[in-house]
Structure formats: C-alpha cells, structure tokens
Amino acid sequence: MKEKSLAERCIDALDEEMGTFNRFKELENAIRRYKIKKAKITPRLEEQLLCDSQFVNAAEYGSDKVLKTGEIGSYLGCRIYV
C-alpha cells in the first residue's frame, strides 16, 4: 500500500483519526497550508515545540483539559496532542 502524502495526512488530521507528526517543519506547513485544527505529535517533536515562543502550553489554559484529552497546548491556533 502506498504511503500517504502530507496533504492526505493533513486531511486525516481534520477527522477524528489524527495523523502523527514527527517533524517540526511538517507540522508547521500542515497548519499554515491546510489550516488543520488538531494534530498528534511524537514526544521528540513535543520537546522542540516546548522551546518555541509561539507554542502555548496547556498549563496556561487554567483547566484540567490536558488530563482528560491529552492536549498539551496549541501552536499557531492548532490544538496539539501527544
């Protein structure tokens, strides 16, 4: 079976079954180009995002959303899950 393209993975991310991103540029391009609103990332990418000034940590939301959903924050308006 042929591997999905970035565009196909981004479309999947809009559905309930989110594609998992493991590269920073891939995530950033998907958010900017395809306007995705949710993304699942690898722990390696989480480390990179935590250092980015545009990442908003979910701890700043002031709720228990992280414990219930796995959301760790947002980046460029996209909700980020691990």
N, C-alpha and C positions, 0 to 999 in steps of 0.2 A: 504494500500500500504506500502511495506517495505521501511524503511528509507535507504537512500543511504550510502554506505560505504565511507570512506575517499578517497579511490582510485577513486571511481565514481565521487565524488565531485571535485577532482582534475582534472579529465578529463573534467568535465563540465567547469572548470575554463579556460581551454585552448580554449573552444568555446566562442562565443560571450556572452553567458549566464554564468556569473561567479558565482561560489559558494561563499557564505559569510562565512568568518572565524571569530570566536569569541574567539578562544583560541590561545595564542601565540605559544605553542608547536605544535599545529595542523598546523598552518601556516608555521612554520619553517620546520617541517617534509615534508609538501607538496612541498615546494620549493626545499629542498635538495633531496628528494626521487624521486619526479615525474617531477622535472625541470619545474614547472609551471612558466609562464612569466607574468601573471596578476592575481591579487587577490582582491576581495572585502572584506573589514573588517568592523567590528562593531565599533562604537565610543569608546567603552570600550577598544578594542584592539588598537585603534589609540593612546590612552593615553600611553599604555605600549610601543608601538613602538617608540614614540617620545623620550623616555628615553634610547633607545638602541643605542649604539655607531655605529652599522652597518647600521642604518636607515639613508638614505639620504633624507632630506626634499626637497620637490619640489620647495620651495622658492629659493633654491640654484641653480636650473636649469637656472634661468635668463630668464624665458619666462612666458607667460600667460596660459600655458598648464593646470594649476590647474582649472582656471575659466572655461575653455572650456570643459574639460573632467572629472573633479572630481578626477584626480590623485593627491595624496598628497605627493608622494615620491616613493622611492624604497628601498627594503630590500633584500639583497643577490641576486641582479640582477632581482628581481621580481617587476614589477610596482604595486603599492598599490593604491587602490581606496576606497573611503568611500561612 
